[in-house]
């Protein structure tokens, strides 16, 4: 793989990865806090 396609894929999938990580973090934090 060349760096062009790697950076292109990262640029395309970065918002989805960030959104999924953020949602997972919020869900994990809510499940671990007693004040659900």
C-alpha positions in Angstrom: 0.0 0.0 0.0 1.2 3.5 -0.8 0.9 6.4 1.6 -1.6 8.1 -0.8 -4.3 5.5 -0.3 -3.5 5.2 3.4 -4.0 8.9 4.0 -7.1 8.8 1.8 -8.6 6.0 3.8 -7.7 7.7 7.0 -9.3 11.0 5.8 -12.4 9.2 4.8 -12.9 7.0 7.8 -11.6 9.3 10.5 -15.0 10.9 11.3 -16.6 7.5 11.7 -13.8 6.2 13.9 -13.9 9.3 16.0 -17.7 9.2 16.3 -17.7 5.5 17.2 -14.9 6.0 19.8 -16.7 8.9 21.3 -20.0 7.0 21.6 -18.2 4.0 23.1 -16.6 6.3 25.6 -19.9 7.9 26.6 -21.7 4.6 26.9 -18.8 3.1 29.0 -18.7 6.2 31.2 -22.5 6.1 31.8 -22.4 2.4 32.6 -19.6 2.8 35.1 -21.1 5.8 36.9 -23.7 5.0 39.6 -25.8 8.0 38.4 -27.0 6.4 35.2 
